Amino acid sequence: MSDLDTWPFWAPSQEASVEAALDLAGVGDGTRVCDLGCGDGQVLLAAARRGAAVSGIEADPDLVDEARAHLEDAGIDADIRLGDLFDPDLVLDADVFFAYLAPATLQRLLPTLQHHRSSHLVTVDFGVPGLVPTRRCDPARLYRMPGRSRPVGAPGWPTAGTLVATDPDCQSLSCLDLVHVGGAAGAHLSDEFAGLASIVSGADHLDGPAHLAVDLRWEPMDEGDVVAGAVHVDGMPDHALVVVITEEDHGMWELSPGAIRGIHDALVQSAPPSTLAELLDATAT
Ligand SMILES: C[S@@+](CC[C@H](N)C(=O)[O-])C[C@H]1O[C@@H](n2cnc3c(N)ncnc32)[C@H](O)[C@@H]1O
């Protein structure tokens, strides 16, 4: 499944991250700040408390209502629009764009933002694939548009595969990246993941070799579930993908070809692995 329409996910950024980002971008009295995907409006509240003029765009109508109510309750005049960041008719105007968005979404937004020469983009947690930040203060990164490109290495995935351990109870995000060879760059998951995950790449097409973000969104699943399959990206070799659902030790582990073979061998045994520890043991055999 590859479906941009079902991709937006909601998670508020941490208060400390927001303040770090606003500091990094020098937000103060009179700065025009636009939150791209403004959620419940908490970033706009923080920026407005510094005297900024704030606006936001949000695809989820309930969150738009919440954001408007939060700002109204605080007596702040804000322009909060219900809309899609990828709407070609959308007009954006700000000194500082704030984004707490997944890497593939950031990569897809970049061509639009690059037109805003001299504006700044400040991101939290995730960086813009293929761009070098002008300044960085973790977890915030600041980019002056149109942005400076990161050198591109040899095309390929950094590893043969990835093992993901994620939460049973809520949607979660795993972000992969690769250097794409250029040309068609759509991404798809193998059938094993149907209904369990969706995937978005940072571009449908690339003019030449370039960094490409590939984001996976996991749906809630049962503790102990293990699913093995592959990520297909146009023009590239398949990337093996194994997910284990667990309440502990969330993260991503790189898999060598030998580790992938070990996991596949273990999964056809009479007592297949159902925990992260058992899967990691299988990578070592
Ligand atoms: C991770 S949340 C961040 C919310 C807020 N900016 C914050 O930092 O607390 C991302 C938000 O972007 C919104 N979003 C994602 N894709 C969008 C799109 N294409 N158009 C508009 N909003 C989008 C989601 O609905 C979600 O509310």
The ligand as a Gaussian input file, in Angstrom:
#p B3LYP/6-31G(d) Opt

LIG

0 1
 C        3.793000      15.176000      14.029000
 S        2.424000      16.250000      13.978000
 C        3.102000      17.802000      14.534000
 C        2.096000      18.785000      15.062000
 C        2.662000      20.128000      15.523000
 N        3.353000      20.809000      14.456000
 C        3.609000      19.946000      16.678000
 O        4.816000      20.019000      16.462000
 O        3.150000      19.685000      17.807000
 C        2.260000      16.481000      12.251000
 C        0.979000      17.187000      11.881000
 O        1.022000      17.471000      10.485000
 C       -0.249000      17.190000       9.931000
 N       -0.027000      16.875000       8.512000
 C        0.705000      15.849000       8.009000
 N        0.654000      15.865000       6.657000
 C       -0.102000      16.935000       6.325000
 C       -0.503000      17.480000       5.070000
 N       -0.162000      16.900000       3.927000
 N       -1.264000      18.595000       5.080000
 C       -1.623000      19.189000       6.264000
 N       -1.280000      18.706000       7.469000
 C       -0.533000      17.592000       7.503000
 C       -0.763000      16.009000      10.741000
 O       -2.181000      15.895000      10.680000
 C       -0.253000      16.347000      12.139000
 O       -1.188000      17.109000      12.866000

